[in-house]
Amino acid sequence: MATLLGEPAAGSPPRIQERFWNLPNTITVVRMVAVPVLLLFPWFHDPLSSRIMAWIFIVAATTDIVDGWLARRGQQVTKIGKLLDPLADKLIVASALVVLIAADGRIPLWGVPLAVVIIGRELAVTSLRSIASVGGQVLAATWRGKAKALSQNIAIAALLFPAGTLGIDNHAMGMAFLALATVLTLWSGYVYFADYFGTPEEPAAPLQSPGAQDS
């Protein structure tokens, strides 16, 4: 009867109620607000709006490190945080790449396959992690994944800024880093799948916090 009322059955471990609104989770939710703002970029990509959008993306990407650090430091790692943190990263990156394609000339036609590969890899690795977690296996982040995340963030920020920012050709730099991110995307994606299907290139260490995963 206790089970029908939603209480744990006799002999079962007690259900631990996690607090959702802690500081790391709040930062993650606020970070997700960047997504609908970025979606306005195709209609507002004049120089001033571009600078604003670029800084919004930079702040959102930077706070990914902050909320993970706070969660570990304050022992506030939660299950919902582990779900929302990588989800926020993927939504922000995917949204930014899509709007850069939609905005005139920011990602040219030849760069569209690069964006598709990056987004497709995120979906594939996320699905693989879900399958692995069902069997109790954790696919740890690798240095390739971290380098991929850094490269794609630099690429997106450079492409969001208007031409000539800080006296450099940020469009050329952005496309170069996008190409580098695509190479690292394919490489790290291969390692994740090879690791899971029995041919690991290097041993994996379990992830302990939401901020430890690559985006």
C-alpha positions as CSV (number, residue, x, y, z in Angstrom):
1,M,0.0,0.0,0.0
2,A,2.9,2.3,0.8
3,T,4.2,1.7,-2.7
4,L,0.9,2.7,-4.2
5,L,1.0,6.0,-2.3
6,G,4.4,6.8,-3.8
7,E,6.4,5.8,-0.7
8,P,9.4,3.5,-1.0
9,A,8.6,-0.2,-0.4
10,A,10.0,-1.9,2.6
11,G,13.6,-2.8,2.2
12,S,14.2,-0.4,-0.7
13,P,16.8,2.4,-0.4
14,P,15.3,5.7,0.6
15,R,14.7,8.2,-2.2
16,I,17.0,11.2,-2.0
17,Q,15.3,14.5,-2.8
18,E,17.7,16.7,-4.7
19,R,17.5,20.5,-4.6
20,F,17.1,21.9,-8.1
21,W,17.6,25.6,-7.5
22,N,21.2,25.6,-6.3
23,L,23.7,28.0,-7.8
24,P,25.2,25.8,-10.5
25,N,21.8,24.7,-11.8
26,T,20.6,28.3,-11.8
27,I,23.6,29.4,-13.9
28,T,22.9,26.5,-16.3
29,V,19.3,27.6,-16.7
30,V,20.3,31.2,-17.2
31,R,22.8,30.1,-19.8
32,M,20.0,28.4,-21.8
33,V,18.3,31.8,-22.1
34,A,21.1,32.6,-24.6
35,V,19.4,30.2,-27.1
36,P,16.3,32.3,-28.0
37,V,18.5,35.4,-28.0
38,L,20.8,33.9,-30.6
39,L,17.9,32.8,-32.7
40,L,17.3,36.6,-33.4
41,F,20.7,36.9,-35.1
42,P,19.5,36.4,-38.7
43,W,17.3,39.5,-38.3
44,F,19.8,41.5,-36.3
45,H,23.3,41.1,-37.6
46,D,24.4,44.7,-38.0
47,P,27.8,45.5,-36.3
48,L,26.3,46.5,-32.9
49,S,24.0,43.5,-32.7
50,S,26.8,41.2,-33.8
51,R,29.0,42.4,-31.0
52,I,26.2,41.9,-28.5
53,M,25.4,38.4,-29.8
54,A,29.1,37.5,-29.8
55,W,29.5,38.6,-26.2
56,I,26.4,36.7,-25.1
57,F,27.8,33.6,-26.6
58,I,31.2,34.1,-25.0
59,V,29.6,34.6,-21.6
60,A,27.4,31.5,-22.1
61,A,30.4,29.4,-23.1
62,T,32.5,30.7,-20.2
63,T,29.8,30.0,-17.6
64,D,29.9,26.4,-18.6
65,I,33.2,26.2,-16.8
66,V,31.9,28.2,-13.8
67,D,28.8,26.1,-13.1
68,G,30.8,22.9,-13.2
69,W,33.5,24.3,-10.9
70,L,30.8,25.5,-8.4
71,A,29.0,22.2,-8.5
72,R,32.3,20.3,-7.6
73,R,33.5,22.9,-5.1
74,G,30.2,23.1,-3.2
75,Q,29.3,19.4,-3.6
76,Q,26.1,20.4,-5.4
77,V,26.3,17.9,-8.3
78,T,22.8,16.7,-9.1
79,K,21.2,14.4,-11.6
80,I,19.2,17.2,-13.2
81,G,22.5,19.2,-13.4
82,K,24.2,16.4,-15.2
83,L,21.3,16.4,-17.7
84,L,20.9,20.1,-18.2
85,D,24.6,21.1,-18.4
86,P,25.6,19.2,-21.6
87,L,22.1,19.8,-23.0
88,A,22.6,23.6,-22.6
89,D,26.0,23.4,-24.3
90,K,24.6,21.5,-27.3
91,L,21.6,23.8,-27.7
92,I,23.8,26.9,-27.6
93,V,26.3,25.5,-30.1
94,A,23.7,24.1,-32.5
95,S,21.6,27.3,-32.4
96,A,24.7,29.4,-33.0
97,L,25.8,27.3,-36.0
98,V,22.3,27.4,-37.5
99,V,21.8,31.2,-37.2
100,L,25.3,31.7,-38.7
101,I,24.3,29.7,-41.7
102,A,21.0,31.7,-42.0
103,A,22.8,35.1,-41.6
104,D,24.2,36.3,-45.0
105,G,27.8,35.2,-45.5
106,R,28.7,34.3,-41.9
107,I,29.1,30.6,-42.8
108,P,29.3,30.2,-46.6
109,L,27.8,27.3,-48.5
110,W,31.0,25.3,-48.4
111,G,31.0,25.5,-44.6
112,V,27.5,24.1,-44.2
113,P,28.8,20.4,-44.2
114,L,31.2,21.4,-41.4
115,A,28.3,22.6,-39.2
116,V,26.2,19.5,-40.1
117,V,29.1,17.2,-39.1
118,I,29.5,19.0,-35.7
119,I,25.8,18.9,-34.9
120,G,25.4,15.3,-36.1
121,R,28.4,14.2,-33.9
122,E,26.8,15.8,-30.9
123,L,23.6,13.9,-31.4
124,A,25.4,10.7,-32.0
125,V,27.7,10.9,-29.0
126,T,24.8,12.0,-26.8
127,S,22.8,8.9,-27.9
128,L,25.8,6.7,-27.3
129,R,26.3,8.1,-23.8
130,S,22.6,7.3,-23.1
131,I,23.0,3.8,-24.3
132,A,26.2,3.3,-22.3
133,S,24.7,4.7,-19.1
134,V,21.9,2.1,-19.2
135,G,24.6,-0.6,-18.9
136,G,26.4,1.4,-16.1
137,Q,29.2,2.5,-18.4
138,V,30.5,6.1,-18.4
139,L,32.1,7.5,-21.6
140,A,34.6,10.0,-20.1
141,A,35.6,13.2,-21.9
142,T,39.0,13.1,-23.7
143,W,41.4,15.8,-24.5
144,R,40.2,15.6,-28.1
145,G,36.7,16.4,-27.1
146,K,37.9,19.3,-24.9
147,A,40.0,20.6,-27.8
148,K,37.0,20.3,-30.1
149,A,34.8,22.2,-27.7
150,L,37.4,25.0,-27.4
151,S,37.9,25.2,-31.2
152,Q,34.2,25.4,-32.0
153,N,33.6,28.0,-29.4
154,I,36.4,30.2,-30.8
155,A,35.1,29.6,-34.3
156,I,31.5,30.6,-33.4
157,A,32.6,33.7,-31.4
158,A,34.8,34.9,-34.3
159,L,32.0,34.4,-36.8
160,L,29.5,36.2,-34.7
161,F,31.7,39.3,-34.4
162,P,31.4,41.9,-37.2
163,A,34.2,42.0,-39.8
164,G,37.4,43.6,-38.7
165,T,36.9,43.3,-34.9
166,L,40.2,44.0,-33.0
167,G,41.9,44.6,-36.4
168,I,41.9,41.0,-37.5
169,D,40.0,39.0,-40.2
170,N,37.8,37.3,-37.8
171,H,35.7,35.6,-40.5
172,A,38.8,33.8,-41.9
173,M,39.9,32.9,-38.4
174,G,36.4,31.6,-37.6
175,M,36.3,29.4,-40.6
176,A,39.8,28.1,-39.9
177,F,38.8,27.1,-36.4
178,L,35.5,25.7,-37.6
179,A,37.5,23.4,-40.0
180,L,39.8,22.4,-37.1
181,A,36.8,21.7,-34.9
182,T,35.3,19.5,-37.6
183,V,38.5,17.4,-37.7
184,L,38.6,17.1,-33.9
185,T,34.8,16.3,-34.0
186,L,35.4,13.3,-36.3
187,W,38.4,12.1,-34.4
188,S,36.9,12.4,-30.9
189,G,33.7,10.9,-32.1
190,Y,35.5,7.9,-33.5
191,V,37.4,7.4,-30.2
192,Y,34.1,7.4,-28.2
193,F,32.5,4.8,-30.5
194,A,35.7,2.7,-30.6
195,D,35.9,2.8,-26.8
196,Y,32.3,1.7,-26.3
197,F,32.4,-1.1,-28.9
198,G,35.5,-2.7,-27.5
199,T,38.5,-1.1,-29.1
200,P,39.5,1.7,-26.7
201,E,42.4,3.9,-27.8
202,E,43.0,4.9,-24.1
203,P,41.4,4.1,-20.8
204,A,38.5,6.3,-19.7
205,A,38.0,7.8,-16.3
206,P,34.5,8.2,-14.9
207,L,33.0,11.7,-15.0
208,Q,32.2,13.2,-11.6
209,S,30.5,16.5,-12.4
210,P,28.4,18.1,-15.1
211,G,31.2,20.4,-16.0
212,A,33.6,17.5,-16.8
213,Q,31.9,16.5,-20.0
214,D,32.9,18.0,-23.3
215,S,30.1,19.8,-25.2
